[in-house]
């Protein structure tokens, strides 16, 4: 029963214990929140770049700045 490829339940428990020991139980919610915000901002920046790369309406010529 492999949920995460070759990583089994024993390895997952070991990883969680190491993370709790390194960061402490009090900081884990902060880390989760900041990680979630980082992922949210990353997705937002990717989707905004996709919208920018779409072809623009050609009825208006691009302005030339000097």
VMD Tcl script that draws the C-alpha trace (Angstrom):
set ca {
  {0.00 0.00 0.00}
  {2.11 2.87 -1.35}
  {0.52 6.29 -1.19}
  {3.65 8.34 -1.87}
  {5.66 6.07 -4.15}
  {8.47 4.23 -2.40}
  {7.94 6.11 0.89}
  {6.09 3.91 3.33}
  {4.23 4.71 6.55}
  {7.32 4.13 8.71}
  {9.32 6.69 6.74}
  {6.47 9.21 6.92}
  {6.28 8.87 10.72}
  {10.05 9.35 10.94}
  {9.90 12.48 8.76}
  {7.08 13.96 10.83}
  {8.98 13.31 14.06}
  {12.11 14.98 12.69}
  {10.09 18.03 11.57}
  {8.45 18.32 15.01}
  {11.81 18.03 16.74}
  {13.46 20.64 14.50}
  {10.69 23.24 14.42}
  {8.67 22.44 17.52}
  {4.94 21.90 17.78}
  {4.21 25.61 18.36}
  {5.74 26.76 15.08}
  {4.14 24.13 12.84}
  {0.88 26.10 12.31}
  {2.92 29.18 11.36}
  {4.99 27.16 8.91}
  {1.85 25.65 7.38}
  {0.25 29.06 7.00}
  {3.31 30.62 5.39}
  {3.75 27.64 3.08}
  {0.11 27.89 2.01}
  {0.41 31.62 1.36}
  {3.57 31.04 -0.65}
  {1.88 28.44 -2.83}
  {-1.14 30.72 -3.26}
  {1.06 33.65 -4.36}
  {3.02 31.39 -6.71}
  {-0.15 30.15 -8.40}
  {-1.46 33.71 -8.61}
  {1.72 34.91 -10.32}
  {1.66 32.01 -12.77}
  {-1.95 32.67 -13.77}
  {-1.31 36.41 -14.15}
  {1.62 35.68 -16.47}
  {-0.61 33.41 -18.54}
  {-3.17 36.20 -18.88}
  {-0.45 38.66 -19.92}
  {0.84 36.33 -22.62}
  {-2.57 36.05 -24.30}
  {-2.81 38.01 -27.56}
  {-4.09 41.53 -27.10}
  {-6.87 43.16 -29.04}
  {-5.32 44.39 -32.28}
  {-7.73 47.30 -32.74}
  {-5.38 49.51 -30.70}
  {-1.80 49.84 -31.93}
  {0.83 49.55 -29.21}
  {2.07 52.89 -27.91}
  {5.70 53.79 -28.49}
  {7.45 55.50 -25.62}
  {10.66 57.43 -26.20}
}
mol new
graphics top color blue
foreach p $ca { graphics top sphere $p radius 0.5 }
foreach p [lrange $ca 0 end-1] q [lrange $ca 1 end] { graphics top cylinder $p $q radius 0.2 }
display resetview
